[in-house]
Amino acid sequence: MTPPTLRLWLALLLAASLTTAWAQAGTAAPASAGVTLGWTAQVDALVHDVPPGASEITQVAARGEGGADVAVLMLQHEGGGRALLRGTLPDLRGSHLLQPITSETWWPCPMQATLDAGFAPFALWAVGAPAVIELASGPLPPEPGPGYRQLLLAFADADVRIQGTCLEAPTALQVDLYLRPGWNLITSELLVVGEQERVLLRATGASDLDGVAWRWRDVSAQKPTEAVPQRP
């Protein structure tokens, strides 16, 4: 069965229709991304597509496997469906939330890594609403296709590269990641290889940050009994 966190990653790209990393310590992502990465991460960004009825939602939780929150960011509403997301993601070195990067907790098939680094992915959940705050190249289209991309947050405690392809998973998955110590942005996009669609998770380069923005996405259509959204 696909692990919950991986289901979240796949859902962030597919739910509606269904190699240089910037995360090196001390190196800031371009201002358009609204996030500075390192052992800690600073988020200061405009959030688009916030519905008028969400004006009372003022907190966003950085949530990992099993529903564990590692930080609460503030959502400051400006009106007109816009709000500012601000806060700090902590240094997670030594955290029990980190597991070996090749662990079956994260992947539906075996992966190969250059070392057994600690690793964990996280999503940003609006506290009190069925919604996620995601960094994407645009609103999730009815049928995501090539060119649409989302950037996902993850923490690694060492320099590590991980690779693998899961063709037998419910959604085919290709992984080719180079992660630096601390917080990373991972690019997720849909590929079509032959007649097969697959999700590619890869390192984030400068071109991936062009035109991306933080966006509110309602996930209320997902099954309410699940801790994370799943593909229908």
Stockholm file with secondary structure:
# STOCKHOLM 1.0

chainA/1-232         MTPPTLRLWLALLLAASLTTAWAQAGTAAPASAGVTLGWTAQVDALVHDVPPGASEITQVAARGEGGADVAVLMLQHEGGGRALLRGTLPDLRGSHLLQPITSETWWPCPMQATLDAGFAPFALWAVGAPAVIELASGPLPPEPGPGYRQLLLAFADADVRIQGTCLEAPTALQVDLYLRPGWNLITSELLVVGEQERVLLRATGASDLDGVAWRWRDVSAQKPTEAVPQRP
#=GR chainA/1-232 SS CCCHHHHHHHHHHHGGGCCCCSCCTTCBCCGGGTEECSSSEEEEEEEECCCGGGTTCCEEEEECGGGCEEEEEEEEEEETTEEEEEEEECCCTTCTTCEETTCTTTCSSCCEESSCCEEEEEEEEETTSSEEEEEESSSCCSSCCTTCEEEEEEEESSCEEEEEEESSSSSEEEEEEEECSEEEEEEEEEEEETTEEEEEEEECCGGGGTTCEEEEEECTTSCTTSSSCCCC
#=GC SS_cons         CCCHHHHHHHHHHHGGGCCCCSCCTTCBCCGGGTEECSSSEEEEEEEECCCGGGTTCCEEEEECGGGCEEEEEEEEEEETTEEEEEEEECCCTTCTTCEETTCTTTCSSCCEESSCCEEEEEEEEETTSSEEEEEESSSCCSSCCTTCEEEEEEEESSCEEEEEEESSSSSEEEEEEEECSEEEEEEEEEEEETTEEEEEEEECCGGGGTTCEEEEEECTTSCTTSSSCCCC
//
